[in-house]
Amino acid sequence: MDRQPLFQLEEIPDGGSRGFEVSEPGLPAQRLLAVRLGSSVHVYLNICPHRGTPLDWRPDDFLDADGEHIVCASHGALFRIEDGVCLA
């Protein structure tokens, strides 16, 4: 399996988020989201564990108004950026 980077760090602003779709031959495509906090990037599946729907409100918009949590566009659940734990 060849490994290729999803993006360069500078492509996501500090405190910003971005969505991606990755695929490998013979496997279904996976939708991912990445959130950058300084030099750290946290990547998760772009799917609400409660509803099974994508998390973004619109492309690359995964964070609440304060940019402190990942938020589900479907029902407003909040997830901690650092580890994906559901907070509310």
N, C-alpha and C positions, 0 to 999 in steps of 0.2 A: 504494500500500500504506500503510495507516494503521499508525503505530507506537504501541504502548502499553507502558508499563512492566510487567515481570513482577511486581514487588513494590516496596515501599518498603524502603530499607536497614534500617530499624529492625525489620522483620519477621523478619530472620534475626539471631540473636545473634552477636556477634563470636566467631569460631572455630566457628560452627555451619554446618549445611548444610540445604538444602531442595530438594525435587524439584518439577518443573513439567511440564505438558504444554501445548504450544502447537500451534495449527493455523491454517491459512489455507484458505479455500474452494478446493476442487479439489486440495489437497495432503494427503498423509498427516500425521497428527499426529506431532510429535516430542517425545520425552521428554528433558528436560534436568535437570541438577543444578547448583546454585549453592552455592559455599562462600564465606563472608565472612571476610576477614582484615582487621580494622580498617575502614578506609574503602574497601578494595578488594573487589571481588566477582569470582570466577572462575567462568565458566559453561561447561559441557561437555555433550555428548550423554550421556545416561544409558544407555550401552551399553558392555560390555566389548569392547575391540578383539580380544581373543583368543577369547572364547566367544560373543559376540553376545547376551549376556544382560544384563538390568538390573544395575547395580552395587549398588543398595541392599539392605541386610539386611532392613529394614522401612521403611515410609515415612519419608523425610527422614533416614535413617541411612546416610550415605555414608562416614564417616570411621573410621579405626582407633581403638583404645581411647585413644590419646594425643591424638587430634585433629590429628595431624601429616601424615597422608596420606589420600588417597581409597583405599578398599580395595574390591576386587571380592568380593561375597558368594558368588559361584560357586566361585572357586578361590584367593582370597586375594592376587591381584596387587596391588601397591602403586603408586600414582601420585602424583607430586608435585603439590601443590595449585596452585602458581604457574603451571605450564605444561603439566600433564597428562602429563609424561614418565613412562613405566613404569620403576620402580626395581627391582622384584623380582617 
